[in-house]
C-alpha cells in the first residue's frame, strides 16, 4: 500500500513539474490585428509592432517597431524604439531618460510577446509623434514614463484598448503587453 501511494505521489509530482516547465518554456504570445479603415491610395502598408520581453533577472523591456511596405519600390523598412533611463532608476521620482533605436536588441521569440497591428498612415504617424514626445521630454519614471508607458500611450493613440497599469498590476512590460494583447 505504501509503495503504491509513494509511486502515485512521485508520478503526480513529476507530471506537475512537467506541466509547470512546459508553461515557462513555451513560446510567447503573438497576435496580429488589422485596424485599417481604408486602403492607402499608393498601396503602401503600415505596421506597428508592440513588443515586450519577459523579466530575466530584471524587469524586462518593451518597445515599438514602425514598419512600412512600399508597394511601388518593393521594399520594406522598419525601425524599433524604446524608452530607457540614462541616470539609473529612481523608484520614487523622475530620472533622465532617452529614446534609443533598438538596433541591437536581441529579440527572442521564446521569451517575448508581440502585438502586430496593421494601421493606416495616420495612426502610424500618431504613434510616431508619441515617441517624439517622449524623446523631447527626456524623462524616465517607473510606471508613468518608462518603456511600457510609451508603448501603451502609442497603442492608445491608434485606438487600441489599453490595460491599466500600477506597481501591482501590469507593472512589468511583459505582463502589460499580454494584457494589451488580451484586450484587443
Contact map, one row per residue, 1 for C-alpha under 8 A:
1111100000000000000000000000000000000000000000000000000000000000000000000000000000000000000000000000000000000000000000000000000000000000000000000000000000000000000000000000000000000000
1111110000000000000000000000000000000000000000000000000000000000000000000000000000000000000000000000000000000000000000000000000000000000000000000000000000000000000000000000000000000000
1111111000000000000000000000000000000000000000000000000000000000000000000000000000000000000000000000000000000000000000000000000000000000000000000000000000000000000000000000000000000000
1111111100000000000000000000000000000000000000000000000000000000000000000000000000000000000000000000000000000000000000000000000000000000000000000000000000000000000000000000000000000000
1111111110000000000000000000000000000000000000000000000000000000000000000000000000000000000000000000000000000000000000000000000000000000000000000000000000000000000000000000000000000000
0111111111000000000000000000000000000000000000000000000000000000000000000000000000000000000000000000000000000000000000000000000000000000000000000000000000000000000000000000000000000000
0011111111100000000000000000000000000000000000000000000000000000000000000000000000000000000000000000000000000000000000000000000000000000000000000000000000000000000000000000000000000000
0001111111110000000000000000000000000000000000000000000000000000000000000000000000000000000000000000000000000000000000000000000000000000000000000000000000000000000000000000000000000000
0000111111111000000000000000000000000000000000000000000000000000000000000000000000000000000000000000000000000000000000000000000000000000000000000000000000000000000000000000000000000000
0000011111111100000000000000000000000000000000000000000000000000000000000000000000000000000000000000000000000000000000000000000000000000000000000000000000000000000000000000000000000000
0000001111111110000000000000000000000000000000000000000000000000000000000000000000000000000000000000000000000000000000000000000000000000000000000000000000000000000000000000000000000000
0000000111111111000000000000000000000000000000000000000000000000000000000000000000000000000000000000000000000000000000000000000000000000000000000000000000000000000000000000000000000000
0000000011111111100000000000000000000000000000000000000000000000000000000000000000000000000000000000000000000000000000000000000000000000000000000000000000000000000000000000000000000000
0000000001111111110000000000000000000000000000000000000000000000000000000000000000000000000000000000000000000000000000000000000000000000000000000000000000000000000000000000000000000000
0000000000111111111000000000000000000000000000000000000000000000000000000000000000000000000000000000000000000000000000000000000000000000000000000000000000000000000000000000000000000000
0000000000011111111100000000000000000000000000000000000000000000000000000000000000000000000000000000000000000000000000000000000000000000000000000000000000000000000000000000000000000000
0000000000001111111110000000000000000000000000000000000000000000000000000000000000000000000000000000000000000000000000000000000000000000000000000000000000000000000000000000000000000000
0000000000000111111111000000000000000000000000000000000000000000000000000000000000000000000000000000000000000000000000000000000000000000000000000000000000000000000000000000000000000000
0000000000000011111111100000000000000000000000000000000000000000000000000000000000000000000000000000000000000000000000000000000000000000000000000000000000000000000000000000000000000000
0000000000000001111111110000000000000000000000000000000000000000000000000000000000000000000000000000000000000000000000000000000000000000000000000000000000000000000000000000000000000000
0000000000000000111111111000000000000000000000000000000000000000000000000000000000000000000000000000000000000000000000000000000000000000000000000000000000000000000000000000000000000000
0000000000000000011111111100000000000000000000000000000000000000000000000000000000000000000000000000000000000000000000000000000000000000000000000000000000000000000000000000000000000000
0000000000000000001111111100000000000000000000000000000000000000000000000000000000000000000000000000000000000000000000000000000000000000000000000000000000000000000000000000000000000000
0000000000000000000111111100000000000000000000000000000000000000000000000000000000000000000000000000000000000000000000000000000000000000000000000000000000000000000000000000000000000000
0000000000000000000011111110000000000000000000000000000000000000000000000000000000000000000000000000000000000110000000000000000000000000000000000000000000000000000000000000000000000000
0000000000000000000001111111000000000000000000000000000000000000000000000000000000000000000000000000000000000100000000000000000000000000000000000000000000000000000000000000000000000000
0000000000000000000000001111100000000000000000000000000000000000000000000000000000000000000000000000000000001111000000000000000000000000000000000000000000000000000000000000000000000000
0000000000000000000000000111110000000000000000000000000000000000000000000000000000000000000000000000000000001111100000000000000000000000000000000000000000000000000000000000000000000000
0000000000000000000000000011111000000000000000000000000000000000000000000000000000000000000000000000000000000001110000000000000000000000000000000000000000000000000000000000000001000000
0000000000000000000000000001111100000000000000000000000000000000000000000000000000000000000000000000000000000000111100000000000000000000000000000000000000000000000000000000000000001000
0000000000000000000000000000111110000000000000000000000000000000000000000000000000000000000000000000000000000000011100000000000000000000000000000000000000000000000000000000000000001000
0000000000000000000000000000011111000000000000000000000000000000000000000000000000000000000000000000000000000000001111000000000000000000000000000000000000000000000000000000000000000000
0000000000000000000000000000001111100000000000000000000000000000000000000000000000000000000000000000000000000000001111000000000000000000000000000000000000000000000000000000000000000000
0000000000000000000000000000000111110000000000000000000000000000000000000000000000000000000000000000000000000000000011100000000000000000000000000000000000000000000000000000000000000000
0000000000000000000000000000000011111000000000000000000000000000000000000000000000000000000000000000000000000000000011110000000000000000000000000000000000000000000000000000000000000000
0000000000000000000000000000000001111110000000000000000000000000000000000000000000000000000000000000000000000000000001110000000000000000000000000000000000000000000000000000000000000000
0000000000000000000000000000000000111110000000000000000000000000000000000000000000000000000000000000000000000000000000010000000000000000000000000000000000000000000000000000000000000000
0000000000000000000000000000000000011111000000000000000000000000000000000000000000000000000000000000000000000000000000010000000000000000000000000000000000000000000000000000000000000000
0000000000000000000000000000000000011111101000000000000000000000000000000000000000000000000000000000000000000000000000010000000000000000000000000000000000000000000000000000000000000000
0000000000000000000000000000000000000111111110000000000000000000000000000000000000000000000000000000000000000000000000011000000000000000000000000000000000000000000000000000000000000000
0000000000000000000000000000000000000011111100000000000000000000000000000000000000000000000000000000000000000000000000000000000000000000000000000000000000000000000000000000000000000000
0000000000000000000000000000000000000001111100000000000000000000000000110000000000000000000000000000000000000000000000000000000000000000000000000000000000000000000000000000000000000000
0000000000000000000000000000000000000011111110000000000000000000000001110000000000000000000000000000000000000000000000000000000000000000000000000000000000000000000000000000000000000000
0000000000000000000000000000000000000001111111000000000000000000000111110000000000000000000000000000000000000000000000000000000000000000000000000000000000000000000000000000000000000000
0000000000000000000000000000000000000001001111100000000000000000000111100000000000000000000000000000000000000000000001111000000000000000000000000000000000000000000000000000000000000000
0000000000000000000000000000000000000000000111110000000000000000011110000000000000000000000000000000000000000000000001111001000000000000000000000000000000000000000000000000000000000000
0000000000000000000000000000000000000000000011111000000000000000111100000000000000000000000000000000000000000000000111100001000000000000000000000000000000000000000000000000000000000000
0000000000000000000000000000000000000000000001111100000000000001111000000000000000000000000000000000000000000000000111100001000000000000000000000000000000000000000000000000000000000000
0000000000000000000000000000000000000000000000111110000000000001111000000000000000000000000000000000000000000000011110000000000000000000000000000000000000000000000000000000000000000000
0000000000000000000000000000000000000000000000011111000000000111100000000000000000000000000000000000000000000000011100000000000000000000000000000000001000100000000000000000000010000000
0000000000000000000000000000000000000000000000001111100000000111100000000000000000000000000000000000000000000001111000000000000000000000000000000000000000000000000000000000000010000000
0000000000000000000000000000000000000000000000000111110000011110000000000000000000000000000000000000000000000001110000000000000000000000000000000000000000000000000000000000110010000000
0000000000000000000000000000000000000000000000000011111000011100000000000000000000000000000000000000000000010011100000000000000000000000000000000000000000000000000000000000110000000000
0000000000000000000000000000000000000000000000000001111100111000000000000000000000000000000000000000000000000011000000000000000000000000000000000000000000000000000000000000111000000000
0000000000000000000000000000000000000000000000000000111111111000000000000000000000000000000000000000000000000000000000000000000000000000000000000000000000000000000000000001010000000000
0000000000000000000000000000000000000000000000000000011111110000000000000000000000000000000000000000000000000000000000000000000000000000000000000000000000000000000000000000000000000000
0000000000000000000000000000000000000000000000000000001111100000000000000000000000000000000000000000000000000000000000000000000000000000000000000000000000000000000000000000000000000000
0000000000000000000000000000000000000000000000000000001111110000000000000000000000000000000000000000000000000000000000000000000000000000000000000000000000000000000000000000000000000000
0000000000000000000000000000000000000000000000000000011111111000000000000000000000000000000000000000000000000000000000000000000000000000000000000000000000000000000000000001100000000000
0000000000000000000000000000000000000000000000000001111101111100000000000000000000000000000000000000000000000000000000000000000000000000000000000000000000000000000000000001110000000000
0000000000000000000000000000000000000000000000000001111000111110000000000000000000000000000000000000000000000000000000000000000000000000000000000011000000000000000000000000110000000000
0000000000000000000000000000000000000000000000000111100000011111000000000000000001000000000000000000000000000000000000000000000000000000000000000011001000000000000000000000110000000000
0000000000000000000000000000000000000000000000000111000000001111100000000000000111100000000000000000010000000000000000000000000000000000000000000011011000000000000000000000000000000000
0000000000000000000000000000000000000000000000011110000000000111110000000000000111000000000000000000000000000000000000000000000000000000000000000000001000000000000000000000000000000000
0000000000000000000000000000000000000000000000111110000000000011111000000000011110000000000000000000000000000000000000000000000000000000000000000000000000000000000000000000000000000000
0000000000000000000000000000000000000000000001111000000000000001111100000000011100000000000000000000000000000000000000000001000100000000000000000000000000000000000000000000000000000000
0000000000000000000000000000000000000000000001111000000000000000111110000001111000000000000000000000000000000000000000000000000000000000000000000000000000000000000000000000000000000000
0000000000000000000000000000000000000000000111100000000000000000011111000001110000000000000000000000000000000000000000000000000000000000000000000000000000000000000000000000000000000000
0000000000000000000000000000000000000000000111000000000000000000001111100111100000000000000000000000000000000000000000000000000000000000000000000000000000000000000000000000000000000000
0000000000000000000000000000000000000000001110000000000000000000000111111111000000000000000000000000000000000000000000000000000000000000000000000000000000000000000000000000000000000000
0000000000000000000000000000000000000000011110000000000000000000000011111110000000000000000000000000000000000000000000000000000000000000000000000000000000000000000000000000000000000000
0000000000000000000000000000000000000000011100000000000000000000000001111100000000000000000000000000000000000000000000000000000000000000000000000000000000000000000000000000000000000000
0000000000000000000000000000000000000000000000000000000000000000000001111110000000000000000000000000000000000000000000000000000000000000000000000000000000000000000000000000000000000000
0000000000000000000000000000000000000000000000000000000000000000000011111111000000000000000000000000000000000000000000000000000000000000000000000000000000000000000000000000000000000000
0000000000000000000000000000000000000000000000000000000000000000000011101111100000000000000000000000000000000000000000000000000000000000000000000000000000000000000000000000000000000000
0000000000000000000000000000000000000000000000000000000000000000001111000111110000000000000000000000000000000000000000000000000000000000000000000000000000000000000000000000000000000000
0000000000000000000000000000000000000000000000000000000000000000001110000011111000000000000000000000000000000000000000000000000000000000000000000000000000000000000000000000000000000000
0000000000000000000000000000000000000000000000000000000000000000111100000001111100000000000000000000000000000000000000000000000000000000000000000000000000000000000000000000000000000000
0000000000000000000000000000000000000000000000000000000000000000111000000000111110000000000000000000111000000000000000000000000000000000000000000000000000000000000000000000000000000000
0000000000000000000000000000000000000000000000000000000000000011110000000000011111000000000000000000111000000000000000000000000000000000000000000000000000000000000000000000000000000000
0000000000000000000000000000000000000000000000000000000000000011100000000000001111100000000000000011110000000000000000000000000000100000000000000000000000000000000000000000000000000000
0000000000000000000000000000000000000000000000000000000000000111000000000000000111110000000000000011110000000000000000000000000000000000000000000010010000000000000000000000000000000000
0000000000000000000000000000000000000000000000000000000000000010000000000000000011111000000000001111000000000000000000000000000000000100000100000110010000000000000000000000000000000000
0000000000000000000000000000000000000000000000000000000000000000000000000000000001111100000000001111000000000000000000000000000000000000000100000110000000000000000000000000000000000000
0000000000000000000000000000000000000000000000000000000000000000000000000000000000111111100000111100000000000000000000000000000000000000001100000100000000000000000000000000000000000000
0000000000000000000000000000000000000000000000000000000000000000000000000000000000011111000000111100000000000000000000000000000000000000000000000000000000000000000000000000000000000000
0000000000000000000000000000000000000000000000000000000000000000000000000000000000001111100000111000000000000000000000000000000000000000000000000000000000000000000000000000000000000000
0000000000000000000000000000000000000000000000000000000000000000000000000000000000001111110000100000000000000000000000000000000000000000000000000000000000000000000000000000000000000000
0000000000000000000000000000000000000000000000000000000000000000000000000000000000001011111000100000000000000000000000000000000000000000000111000000000000000000000000000000000000000000
0000000000000000000000000000000000000000000000000000000000000000000000000000000000000001111111100000000000000000000000000000000000000000000011000000000000000000000000000000000000000000
0000000000000000000000000000000000000000000000000000000000000000000000000000000000000000111110000000000000000000000000000000000000000000000011000000000000000000000000000000000000000000
0000000000000000000000000000000000000000000000000000000000000000000000000000000000000000011111000000000000000000000000000000000000000000000000000000000000000000000000000000000000000000
0000000000000000000000000000000000000000000000000000000000000000000000000000000000000000011111100000000000000000000000000000000000000000000010000000000000000000000000000000000000000000
0000000000000000000000000000000000000000000000000000000000000000000000000000000000000000010111110000000000000000000000000000000000000000001111000000000000000000000000000000000000000000
0000000000000000000000000000000000000000000000000000000000000000000000000000000000001111110011111000000000000000000000000000000000000000001110000000000000000000000000000000000000000000
0000000000000000000000000000000000000000000000000000000000000000000000000000000000001110000001111100000000000000000000000000000000000000011100000000000000000000000000000000000000000000
0000000000000000000000000000000000000000000000000000000000000000000000000000000000111110000000111110000000000000000000000000000000000000011100000000000000000000000000000000000000000000
0000000000000000000000000000000000000000000000000000000000000000000000000000000000111100000000011111000000000000000000000000000000000110011100000000000000000000000000000000000000000000
0000000000000000000000000000000000000000000000000000000000000000000000000000000011110000000000001111100000000000000000000000000000100110010000000000000000000000000000000000000000000000
0000000000000000000000000000000000000000000000000000000000000000000000000000000011110000000000000111110000000000000000000000000000000000000000000000000000000000000000000000000000000000
0000000000000000000000000000000000000000000000000000000000000000000000000000001111000000000000000011111000000000000000000000000000000000000000000000000000000000000000000000000000000000
0000000000000000000000000000000000000000000000000000000000000010000000000000001111000000000000000001111110000000000000000000000000000000000000000000000000000000000000000000000000000000
0000000000000000000000000000000000000000000000000000000000000000000000000000001100000000000000000000111110000000000000000000000000000000000000000000000000000000000000000000000000000000
0000000000000000000000000000000000000000000000000000000000000000000000000000000000000000000000000000011111000000000000000000000000000000000000000000000000000000000000000000000000000000
0000000000000000000000000000000000000000000000000000000000000000000000000000000000000000000000000000011111100000000000000000000000000000000000000000000000000000000000000000000000000000
0000000000000000000000000000000000000000000000000000000000000000000000000000000000000000000000000000000111110000000000000000000000000000000000000000000000000000000000000000000000000000
0000000000000000000000000000000000000000000000000000000000000000000000000000000000000000000000000000000011111001000000000000000000000000000000000000000000000000000000000000000000000000
0000000000000000000000000000000000000000000000000000100000000000000000000000000000000000000000000000000001111111000000000000000000000000000000000000000000000000000000000000000000000000
0000000000000000000000000011000000000000000000000000000000000000000000000000000000000000000000000000000000111111100000000000000000000000000000000000000000000000000000000000000000000000
0000000000000000000000001111000000000000000000000000000000000000000000000000000000000000000000000000000000011111000000000000000000000000000000000000000000000000000000000000000000000000
0000000000000000000000001011000000000000000000000000110000000000000000000000000000000000000000000000000000011111100000000000000000000000000000000000000000000000000000000000000000000000
0000000000000000000000000011100000000000000000000011110000000000000000000000000000000000000000000000000000111111110000000000000000000000000000000000000000000000000000000000010000000000
0000000000000000000000000001110000000000000000000011100000000000000000000000000000000000000000000000000000001011111000000000000000000000000000000000000000000000000000000000010011000000
0000000000000000000000000000111000000000000000001111000000000000000000000000000000000000000000000000000000000001111100000000000000000000000000000000000000000000000000000000000010001000
0000000000000000000000000000011110000000000000001110000000000000000000000000000000000000000000000000000000000000111110000000000000000000000000000000000000000000000000000000000010001000
0000000000000000000000000000011110000000000000111100000000000000000000000000000000000000000000000000000000000000011111000000000000000000000000000000000000000000000000000000000000000000
0000000000000000000000000000000111100000000000111000000000000000000000000000000000000000000000000000000000000000001111100000000000000000000000000000000000000000000000000000000000000000
0000000000000000000000000000000111110000000011110000000000000000000000000000000000000000000000000000000000000000000111110000000000000000000000000000000000000000000000000000000000000000
0000000000000000000000000000000001110000000011110000000000000000000000000000000000000000000000000000000000000000000011111111000000000000000000000000000000000000000000000000000000000000
0000000000000000000000000000000000111111000011000000000000000000000000000000000000000000000000000000000000000000000001111111000000000000000000000000000000000000000000000000000000000000
0000000000000000000000000000000000000001000011000000000000000000000000000000000000000000000000000000000000000000000000111111100000000000000000000000000000000000000000000000000000000000
0000000000000000000000000000000000000000000000000000000000000000000000000000000000000000000000000000000000000000000000111111110000000000000000000000000000000000000000000000000000000000
0000000000000000000000000000000000000000000000000000000000000000000000000000000000000000000000000000000000000000000000111111111000000000000000000000000000001100000000000000000000000000
0000000000000000000000000000000000000000000001110000000000000000010000000000000000000000000000000000000000000000000000111111111100000000000000000000000000000100000000000000000000000000
0000000000000000000000000000000000000000000000000000000000000000000000000000000000000000000000000000000000000000000000001111111110000000000000000000000000000000000000000000000000000000
0000000000000000000000000000000000000000000000000000000000000000000000000000000000000000000000000000000000000000000000000111111111000000000000000000000001001100000000000000000000000000
0000000000000000000000000000000000000000000000000000000000000000000000000000000000000000000000000000000000000000000000000011111111100000000000000000000001101100000000000000000000000000
0000000000000000000000000000000000000000000000000000000000000000010000000000000000000000000000000000000000000000000000000001111111110000000000000000000001000000000000000000000000000000
0000000000000000000000000000000000000000000000000000000000000000000000000000000000000000000000000000000000000000000000000000111111111000000000000000000000000000000000000000000000000000
0000000000000000000000000000000000000000000000000000000000000000000000000000000000000000000000000000000000000000000000000000011111111100000000000000010011000000000000000000000000000000
0000000000000000000000000000000000000000000000000000000000000000000000000000000010000000000000000010000000000000000000000000001111111110000000000000010001000000000000000000000000000000
0000000000000000000000000000000000000000000000000000000000000000000000000000000000000000000000000000000000000000000000000000000111111111000000000000000000000000000000000000000000000000
0000000000000000000000000000000000000000000000000000000000000000000000000000000000000000000000000000000000000000000000000000000011111111100000000000000000000000000000000000000000000000
0000000000000000000000000000000000000000000000000000000000000000000000000000000000100000000000000110000000000000000000000000000001111111111000001000010000000000000000000000000000000000
0000000000000000000000000000000000000000000000000000000000000000000000000000000000000000000000000110000000000000000000000000000000111111110000000000000000000000000000000000000000000000
0000000000000000000000000000000000000000000000000000000000000000000000000000000000000000000000000000000000000000000000000000000000011111110000000000000000000000000000000000000000000000
0000000000000000000000000000000000000000000000000000000000000000000000000000000000000000000000000000000000000000000000000000000000001111111000000000000000000000000000000000000000000000
0000000000000000000000000000000000000000000000000000000000000000000000000000000000000000000000011110000000000000000000000000000000000111111100000000000000000000000000000000000000000000
0000000000000000000000000000000000000000000000000000000000000000000000000000000000001000000001111100000000000000000000000000000000000100111110001000000000000000000000000000000000000000
0000000000000000000000000000000000000000000000000000000000000000000000000000000000111000100001111100000000000000000000000000000000000000011111001100000000000000000000000000000000000000
0000000000000000000000000000000000000000000000000000000000000000000000000000000000000000111011100000000000000000000000000000000000000000001111111100000000000000000000000000000000000000
0000000000000000000000000000000000000000000000000000000000000000000000000000000000000000111001000000000000000000000000000000000000000000000111111100000000000000000000000000000000000000
0000000000000000000000000000000000000000000000000000000000000000000000000000000000000000000000000000000000000000000000000000000000000000000011111101100000000000000011100010000000000000
0000000000000000000000000000000000000000000000000000000000000000000000000000000000000000000000000000000000000000000000000000000000000000000011111100100000000000000000000000000000000000
0000000000000000000000000000000000000000000000000000000000000000000000000000000000000000000000000000000000000000000000000000000000000100001111111111110000000000000000000000000000000000
0000000000000000000000000000000000000000000000000000000000000000000000000000000000111000000000000000000000000000000000000000000000000000000111111111110000000000000000000000000000000000
0000000000000000000000000000000000000000000000000000000000001110000000000000000001110000000000000000000000000000000000000000000000000000000000001111111000000000000000000000100000000000
0000000000000000000000000000000000000000000000000000000000001110000000000000000000000000000000000000000000000000000000000000000000000000000000101111111100000000000000000001100100000000
0000000000000000000000000000000000000000000000000000000000000000000000000000000000000000000000000000000000000000000000000000000000000000000000111111111110000000000000000000000000000000
0000000000000000000000000000000000000000000000000000000000000010000000000000000001100000000000000000000000000000000000000000000001100100000000001111111111000000000000000000000000000000
0000000000000000000000000000000000000000000000000100000000000111000000000000000000000000000000000000000000000000000000000000000000000000000000000011111111100000000000000000000000000000
0000000000000000000000000000000000000000000000000000000000000000000000000000000000000000000000000000000000000000000000000000000000000000000000000001111111110000010000000000000000000000
0000000000000000000000000000000000000000000000000000000000000000000000000000000000000000000000000000000000000000000000000000000001000000000000000000111111111000000000000000000000000000
0000000000000000000000000000000000000000000000000000000000000000000000000000000000000000000000000000000000000000000000000000011101100000000000000000011111111100000000000000000000000000
0000000000000000000000000000000000000000000000000100000000000000000000000000000000000000000000000000000000000000000000000000001000000000000000000000001111111111110000000000000000000000
0000000000000000000000000000000000000000000000000000000000000000000000000000000000000000000000000000000000000000000000000000000000000000000000000000000111111111110000000000000000000000
0000000000000000000000000000000000000000000000000000000000000000000000000000000000000000000000000000000000000000000000000010011000000000000000000000000011111111000000000000000000000000
0000000000000000000000000000000000000000000000000000000000000000000000000000000000000000000000000000000000000000000000000011011000000000000000000000000001111111000000000000000000000000
0000000000000000000000000000000000000000000000000000000000000000000000000000000000000000000000000000000000000000000000000000000000000000000000000000000000111111100000000000000000000000
0000000000000000000000000000000000000000000000000000000000000000000000000000000000000000000000000000000000000000000000000000000000000000000000000000000000111111110000000000000000000001
0000000000000000000000000000000000000000000000000000000000000000000000000000000000000000000000000000000000000000000000000000000000000000000000000000000000110011111000000000000000010011
0000000000000000000000000000000000000000000000000000000000000000000000000000000000000000000000000000000000000000000000000000000000000000000000000000000100110001111100000000000000110010
0000000000000000000000000000000000000000000000000000000000000000000000000000000000000000000000000000000000000000000000000000000000000000000000000000000000000000111110000100000100110010
0000000000000000000000000000000000000000000000000000000000000000000000000000000000000000000000000000000000000000000000000000000000000000000000000000000000000000011111001100000000000000
0000000000000000000000000000000000000000000000000000000000000000000000000000000000000000000000000000000000000000000000000000000000000000000000100000000000000000001111111110000100000000
0000000000000000000000000000000000000000000000000000000000000000000000000000000000000000000000000000000000000000000000000000000000000000000000100000000000000000000111111110000000000000
0000000000000000000000000000000000000000000000000000000000000000000000000000000000000000000000000000000000000000000000000000000000000000000000100000000000000000000011111110000000000000
0000000000000000000000000000000000000000000000000000000000000000000000000000000000000000000000000000000000000000000000000000000000000000000000000000000000000000000011111110000000000000
0000000000000000000000000000000000000000000000000000000000000000000000000000000000000000000000000000000000000000000000000000000000000000000000000000000000000000000111111110000000000000
0000000000000000000000000000000000000000000000000000000000000000000000000000000000000000000000000000000000000000000000000000000000000000000000000000000000000000001111111111111100100000
0000000000000000000000000000000000000000000000000000000000000000000000000000000000000000000000000000000000000000000000000000000000000000000000100000000000000000000011111111101100000000
0000000000000000000000000000000000000000000000000000001000110000000000000000000000000000000000000000000000000000000000000000000000000000000000000001000000000000000000000111111100000000
0000000000000000000000000000000000000000000000000001110000111100000000000000000000000000000000000000000000000000000000000000000000000000000000000011000000000000000000000111111110000000
0000000000000000000000000000000000000000000000000001111000011100000000000000000000000000000000000000000000000001100000000000000000000000000000000000000000000000000000000101111111000000
0000000000000000000000000000000000000000000000000000010000000000000000000000000000000000000000000000000000000000000000000000000000000000000000000000000000000000000000000111111111100000
0000000000000000000000000000000000000000000000000000000000000000000000000000000000000000000000000000000000000000000000000000000000000000000000000001000000000000001010000111111111110000
0000000000000000000000000000000000000000000000000111000000000000000000000000000000000000000000000000000000000000111000000000000000000000000000000000000000000000000000000000111111111000
0000000000000000000000000000100000000000000000000000000000000000000000000000000000000000000000000000000000000000100000000000000000000000000000000000000000000000000000000000011111111100
0000000000000000000000000000000000000000000000000000000000000000000000000000000000000000000000000000000000000000000000000000000000000000000000000000000000000000011000000100001111111110
0000000000000000000000000000000000000000000000000000000000000000000000000000000000000000000000000000000000000000000000000000000000000000000000000000000000000000111000000000000111111111
0000000000000000000000000000011000000000000000000000000000000000000000000000000000000000000000000000000000000000011000000000000000000000000000000000000000000000000000000000000011111111
0000000000000000000000000000000000000000000000000000000000000000000000000000000000000000000000000000000000000000000000000000000000000000000000000000000000000000000000000000000001111111
0000000000000000000000000000000000000000000000000000000000000000000000000000000000000000000000000000000000000000000000000000000000000000000000000000000000000000111000000000000000111111
0000000000000000000000000000000000000000000000000000000000000000000000000000000000000000000000000000000000000000000000000000000000000000000000000000000000000001100000000000000000011111
